[in-house]
Amino acid sequence: MGSPLAVKPSKARTLPATASDLGLGDQQTKTLVLRTTPQGGFTAALMRGSGTTLDSLSAAASASRVTGVKGSEAIAADDAAQASLRRAVAVVSTSTGVDPRQDLDALGVGFVVLQQRDGGDAVTASQMDAVPGLVAVGQTDVGWLWRVTPRNQDAAKALEIAHRASIVDAKGAVLGYVGSGAETVDASIPAGPEGRLLVLAERSDPHWSAWINGQRLTSTTQGWSQAFTLPAGGGRLEIRYDQPAALPLGLVTAVVLLIAALTAIPTRARLEPRKGRGRSAARRGPAKAPGRAPSGAARPSGLPERPERAPRVGPDGVRSTRGADKNAAGKAAATETARSTDDARV
């Protein structure tokens, strides 16, 4: 039930250890991986390092060759780099006696792998042993492996292998190789004749920039590959690729971080006074002492009558008026409070 699985388990390694190590080192060597199809054709992929993994794939890059509006999509025609790859696959997979190293060098390919799909792949592997420039290494846990020997005789004798960056003369012959990283180049260049080019096994792009001893180099091309004109004197070479979306993404990230920082700052809540509170207190009048019944209230039945307090008489026999004075003062204060309350209501 349901659709078949689109993701299936595979081998732990996509490339042999030798090819993987040179792909991760200063050489940044690529490997051409071939696999036969049931229809008699081949699928091909260029890999470097540990190979292509699912988390390193980009949907935008995979769909970059799809053109047209929705509903009428089409695959764009091959550019020069894609055409070079197709030629290399066609020559390597057939025993025509044609040398494929011109295209393989431009692609930066130092190894060729044929993955085993069925028993018929052994016949294809035996035919590939006769391809000029390929030296059979043997069968590995991921398939048959061949090493691509350089066309430069000195490099071939030194057991050199294709690099991502190389120095060529005015005729296009490889003079030497330059160590590089996955995205940048930082190496020393020896002095040499005029007309030399430093060629990258990458598509030409205006976002590539290069300097020698701080002086910017002139950007050019070698076929479809990115290249730079080298001066006769050597020096320290620096090459980098400026991502076109780096500045907008950096600004967006800074704004998001700023908003997050402002949101995280604690603030104090301000308590606003309740409206009408003073007016209500004024209407209620003075507070009454707890436990005392209001004036004029009926006394509960069953309680003894409160005895009348006898008037106080002074030592000289004169009746004291202290209590009367206090009662009079209390009545005057109550009258004044009532008058103030009436004024507040008006």
HELIX and SHEET records of a PDB file:
HELIX    1   1 ALA A   17  LEU A   24  1                                   8    
HELIX    2   2 LEU A   54  SER A   56  5                                   3    
HELIX    3   3 ALA A   59  SER A   62  1                                   4    
HELIX    4   4 ALA A   80  VAL A   92  1                                  13    
HELIX    5   5 ARG A  101  LEU A  107  1                                   7    
HELIX    6   6 ASP A  121  MET A  128  1                                   8    
HELIX    7   7 GLN A  153  LYS A  157  1                                   5    
HELIX    8   8 ALA A  246  ALA A  264  1                                  19    
HELIX    9   9 ARG A  277  ARG A  284  1                                   8    
HELIX   10  10 ARG A  322  ARG A  345  1                                  24    
SHEET    1   A 5 PHE A  42  ARG A  48  0                                        
SHEET    2   A 5 LYS A  30  THR A  36 -1                                        
SHEET    3   A 5 VAL A 109  GLN A 115  1                                        
SHEET    4   A 5 GLY A 143  VAL A 148 -1                                        
SHEET    5   A 5 LEU A 134  THR A 140 -1                                        
SHEET    1   B 2 VAL A  66  THR A  67  0                                        
SHEET    2   B 2 ALA A  74  ILE A  75 -1                                        
SHEET    1   C 5 VAL A 174  VAL A 178  0                                        
SHEET    2   C 5 ALA A 165  VAL A 168 -1                                        
SHEET    3   C 5 LEU A 197  ARG A 203 -1                                        
SHEET    4   C 5 SER A 225  THR A 229 -1                                        
SHEET    5   C 5 SER A 219  GLN A 222 -1                                        
SHEET    1   D 4 VAL A 185  ILE A 189  0                                        
SHEET    2   D 4 GLY A 235  TYR A 241 -1                                        
SHEET    3   D 4 TRP A 208  ILE A 212 -1                                        
SHEET    4   D 4 GLN A 215  ARG A 216 -1                                        
END                                                                             
